[in-house]
Amino acid sequence: MPRLDPDTGIGGGSSRFPATRHSIVAGAGSPDPELRARAFGTLVTAYWKPVYKYARIRWRLSNEDAKDLTQAFFARALEKHFFAAFDPARARFRTFLRTCLDRFAANAHRHRSRIKRGGDTAPVPLDFESAEGELREHPVAAEGDLEEMFEREWARGLFSRALEDLRARCAKAGRPARSALFERYDVEGAEAARRPTYEDLAREFGLPVTQVTNELAAARREFRRSVLELLRNETASEEEFRLEVRSILGVGGP
């Protein structure tokens, strides 16, 4: 994940918030089936990977059983309008979703019912192999804090989607080097034993150091913008949005 600290400036700088938009959380509880299905697909994209990994660790499920549970949970949630009962005044949506998941899994276990393979499926295709690969690369202890793990995996997914958005924005603007520099310095560099210097990047990309500085600054602004837009779209209230921004980016508000 990108490093969100004062060195990068991703979480700093402007404290302006994006304009309010209709939340997909509200859309997922809409009585309009078309709107509900569209919003639900976006929520599945945001949450399926934390759900899958949580299922693998929390209930010690096999790869295949965790796949089945994840698919069936989202399919049933859409069918039975699970998320229509969400009250943003009582909890964050992420906490509510995990509570729904716990109940769904406990009920299946209590009745000794195994989700039929190839039966209920989530409304969007899910790349379980990538999730399994991440679990192998970053194993999670079964006795660890599962709530913290769920939060961390959600944040990892949020940053991954923001990074994809940054790549698309930069490609459309004809500046692919901008996102590539960001990935080399703020994503890969944050995990490397030795982080490249701006001079290293200038030699690697054949650019002046001043341009590397400017491109990284612009990329961080774009990345932060993408994170804020995703958070705005995936939270159910202004208060929840601001809490998530403080938690993820470490800024105090507008």
C-alpha positions as CSV (number, residue, x, y, z in Angstrom):
1,M,0.0,0.0,0.0
2,P,1.2,3.6,-0.5
3,R,2.9,5.2,2.4
4,L,0.7,7.8,4.0
5,D,3.1,10.0,5.9
6,P,4.4,13.6,5.9
7,D,7.2,12.5,3.5
8,T,4.8,11.7,0.7
9,G,2.2,14.5,1.3
10,I,-0.6,12.1,0.2
11,G,-2.5,12.7,3.4
12,G,-1.5,16.4,3.8
13,G,-2.0,19.5,1.8
14,S,-5.5,20.6,0.9
15,S,-8.2,19.7,3.4
16,R,-11.0,20.4,1.0
17,F,-13.5,17.6,0.7
18,P,-15.3,16.5,-2.5
19,A,-18.9,17.5,-3.0
20,T,-21.6,15.3,-1.6
21,R,-22.8,12.5,-3.9
22,H,-25.6,9.9,-3.4
23,S,-23.9,7.1,-1.5
24,I,-23.9,3.6,-3.0
25,V,-24.6,2.4,0.6
26,A,-28.0,4.1,0.4
27,G,-28.4,2.8,-3.1
28,A,-27.8,-0.8,-2.0
29,G,-30.9,-0.5,0.3
30,S,-33.0,1.2,-2.4
31,P,-36.4,-0.3,-3.3
32,D,-35.6,0.3,-6.9
33,P,-34.1,-3.1,-8.1
34,E,-32.0,-1.5,-10.9
35,L,-30.4,1.1,-8.6
36,R,-30.0,-1.5,-5.9
37,A,-28.2,-3.9,-8.2
38,R,-25.8,-1.3,-9.6
39,A,-24.9,0.0,-6.1
40,F,-24.6,-3.5,-4.8
41,G,-22.1,-4.4,-7.5
42,T,-19.9,-1.5,-6.4
43,L,-20.1,-2.6,-2.8
44,V,-19.2,-6.2,-3.7
45,T,-16.1,-4.8,-5.5
46,A,-15.1,-2.9,-2.4
47,Y,-15.7,-5.6,0.2
48,W,-15.5,-9.1,-1.3
49,K,-11.8,-9.5,-0.6
50,P,-12.0,-8.6,3.1
51,V,-15.0,-10.9,3.4
52,Y,-13.1,-13.8,1.7
53,K,-10.0,-13.4,3.9
54,Y,-12.0,-12.9,7.0
55,A,-13.9,-16.2,6.3
56,R,-10.7,-18.0,5.7
57,I,-9.2,-16.9,9.0
58,R,-12.3,-16.5,11.2
59,W,-13.8,-19.9,10.5
60,R,-10.6,-21.7,9.2
61,L,-12.4,-22.5,5.9
62,S,-10.7,-24.1,3.0
63,N,-10.1,-22.0,-0.1
64,E,-13.1,-23.5,-1.9
65,D,-15.4,-23.2,1.1
66,A,-14.4,-19.6,1.7
67,K,-15.2,-18.9,-2.0
68,D,-18.6,-20.5,-1.7
69,L,-19.4,-18.6,1.5
70,T,-18.3,-15.2,0.0
71,Q,-20.4,-15.8,-3.1
72,A,-23.4,-17.0,-1.2
73,F,-23.3,-14.2,1.3
74,F,-23.4,-11.4,-1.3
75,A,-26.0,-13.2,-3.4
76,R,-28.2,-13.7,-0.3
77,A,-27.6,-10.1,0.9
78,L,-28.8,-8.8,-2.5
79,E,-31.8,-11.2,-2.6
80,K,-32.9,-10.5,1.0
81,H,-32.1,-6.8,1.1
82,F,-29.7,-7.2,4.1
83,F,-28.3,-3.7,3.8
84,A,-31.7,-1.9,3.8
85,A,-31.6,-2.2,7.6
86,F,-28.4,-0.3,7.9
87,D,-28.6,2.8,10.2
88,P,-25.5,5.1,9.8
89,A,-26.3,6.7,13.2
90,R,-25.5,3.4,14.9
91,A,-22.4,2.1,13.2
92,R,-20.0,2.3,10.3
93,F,-21.2,0.4,7.3
94,R,-18.1,-1.8,7.4
95,T,-19.0,-2.9,11.0
96,F,-22.6,-3.5,9.9
97,L,-21.5,-5.6,7.0
98,R,-19.2,-7.7,9.1
99,T,-22.1,-8.3,11.6
100,C,-24.3,-9.5,8.8
101,L,-21.5,-11.8,7.6
102,D,-21.0,-13.3,11.1
103,R,-24.7,-14.0,11.4
104,F,-24.9,-15.5,7.9
105,A,-21.9,-17.8,8.6
106,A,-23.0,-18.8,12.1
107,N,-26.5,-19.7,10.8
108,A,-24.9,-21.9,8.1
109,H,-22.7,-23.6,10.6
110,R,-25.5,-24.0,13.2
111,H,-27.7,-25.8,10.7
112,R,-24.6,-27.7,9.4
113,S,-25.5,-26.4,5.9
114,R,-22.8,-26.3,3.4
115,I,-23.2,-23.7,0.7
116,K,-23.6,-25.6,-2.6
117,R,-20.7,-25.2,-4.9
118,G,-21.8,-23.5,-8.1
119,G,-25.0,-22.3,-6.5
120,D,-25.5,-18.8,-5.3
121,T,-23.0,-16.4,-6.8
122,A,-22.2,-12.7,-6.2
123,P,-23.4,-10.2,-8.8
124,V,-19.9,-9.4,-10.0
125,P,-17.0,-11.8,-11.0
126,L,-14.5,-12.2,-8.1
127,D,-10.8,-13.0,-8.6
128,F,-10.3,-15.4,-5.7
129,E,-6.8,-16.4,-6.9
130,S,-5.5,-12.9,-6.3
131,A,-6.9,-12.9,-2.8
132,E,-5.4,-16.3,-2.0
133,G,-2.1,-15.1,-3.3
134,E,-2.2,-12.1,-1.0
135,L,-2.9,-14.4,1.9
136,R,0.2,-16.5,1.1
137,E,2.3,-13.3,0.7
138,H,0.9,-11.7,3.9
139,P,-0.3,-14.5,6.2
140,V,-2.7,-13.5,9.0
141,A,-2.5,-15.3,12.3
142,A,-5.7,-17.0,13.3
143,E,-5.4,-15.7,16.9
144,G,-4.9,-12.1,15.7
145,D,-7.3,-9.2,15.8
146,L,-9.8,-10.2,13.2
147,E,-11.6,-6.8,13.3
148,E,-8.3,-5.1,12.6
149,M,-7.5,-7.5,9.8
150,F,-10.9,-6.8,8.2
151,E,-10.2,-3.0,8.4
152,R,-6.7,-3.4,7.0
153,E,-7.9,-5.5,4.1
154,W,-10.6,-3.0,3.3
155,A,-8.1,-0.2,3.3
156,R,-5.7,-2.3,1.1
157,G,-8.6,-2.7,-1.4
158,L,-9.4,1.0,-1.3
159,F,-5.8,2.0,-2.1
160,S,-5.6,-0.6,-4.9
161,R,-8.7,0.8,-6.5
162,A,-7.5,4.4,-6.1
163,L,-4.2,3.3,-7.7
164,E,-6.1,1.8,-10.7
165,D,-8.0,5.1,-11.0
166,L,-4.7,7.0,-10.9
167,R,-3.3,4.9,-13.7
168,A,-6.4,5.5,-15.8
169,R,-6.4,9.2,-15.2
170,C,-2.7,9.5,-16.1
171,A,-3.0,7.4,-19.2
172,K,-6.0,9.5,-20.4
173,A,-4.0,12.7,-19.8
174,G,-1.0,11.3,-21.7
175,R,1.2,11.2,-18.6
176,P,1.8,7.5,-17.9
177,A,5.2,8.3,-16.3
178,R,3.3,10.2,-13.5
179,S,1.6,7.1,-12.2
180,A,4.7,5.0,-12.8
181,L,6.8,7.3,-10.7
182,F,4.2,7.2,-8.0
183,E,4.2,3.4,-8.0
184,R,8.0,3.2,-7.9
185,Y,8.5,5.7,-5.1
186,D,5.3,5.7,-2.9
187,V,4.1,2.1,-3.4
188,E,7.1,-0.1,-4.2
189,G,9.6,2.2,-2.5
190,A,7.6,2.1,0.8
191,E,8.2,-1.6,1.0
192,A,11.8,-1.7,-0.3
193,A,14.9,-2.2,1.8
194,R,16.2,0.9,0.1
195,R,13.9,3.5,-1.2
196,P,15.0,5.1,-4.5
197,T,16.0,8.8,-4.4
198,Y,14.5,11.4,-6.7
199,E,17.9,11.3,-8.5
200,D,17.6,7.5,-8.9
201,L,14.1,8.0,-10.5
202,A,15.4,10.8,-12.7
203,R,18.1,8.5,-14.2
204,E,15.6,5.6,-14.5
205,F,13.0,7.6,-16.3
206,G,15.3,9.9,-18.2
207,L,13.8,13.0,-16.6
208,P,15.2,16.1,-14.8
209,V,14.9,15.8,-11.0
210,T,12.7,18.9,-11.0
211,Q,10.2,17.1,-13.3
212,V,10.3,14.0,-11.0
213,T,9.4,16.3,-8.1
214,N,6.6,17.9,-9.9
215,E,5.2,14.7,-11.3
216,L,5.2,13.0,-7.9
217,A,3.5,16.0,-6.3
218,A,0.8,15.9,-9.0
219,A,0.4,12.1,-8.7
220,R,-0.1,12.4,-4.9
221,R,-2.8,15.0,-5.4
222,E,-4.6,12.8,-7.9
223,F,-4.2,9.7,-5.8
224,R,-5.6,11.5,-2.7
225,R,-8.5,12.8,-4.9
226,S,-9.3,9.2,-6.0
227,V,-9.2,8.0,-2.3
228,L,-11.6,10.8,-1.2
229,E,-14.0,10.1,-4.1
230,L,-14.1,6.4,-3.3
231,L,-14.6,7.1,0.4
232,R,-17.4,9.6,-0.4
233,N,-19.1,7.1,-2.5
234,E,-18.8,4.2,-0.1
235,T,-19.9,5.9,3.2
236,A,-23.4,6.5,4.2
237,S,-23.2,9.8,6.0
238,E,-21.0,12.9,6.3
239,E,-19.9,11.9,9.8
240,E,-18.8,8.5,8.6
241,F,-17.0,10.0,5.6
242,R,-15.0,12.3,7.8
243,L,-14.2,9.6,10.3
244,E,-12.9,7.4,7.4
245,V,-10.8,10.3,6.0
246,R,-9.2,11.0,9.4
247,S,-8.5,7.2,9.8
248,I,-7.1,6.6,6.3
249,L,-5.4,9.9,5.4
250,G,-4.9,11.4,8.9
251,V,-6.4,14.8,8.1
252,G,-8.6,16.7,10.5
253,G,-11.4,17.9,8.2
254,P,-12.2,20.8,6.0
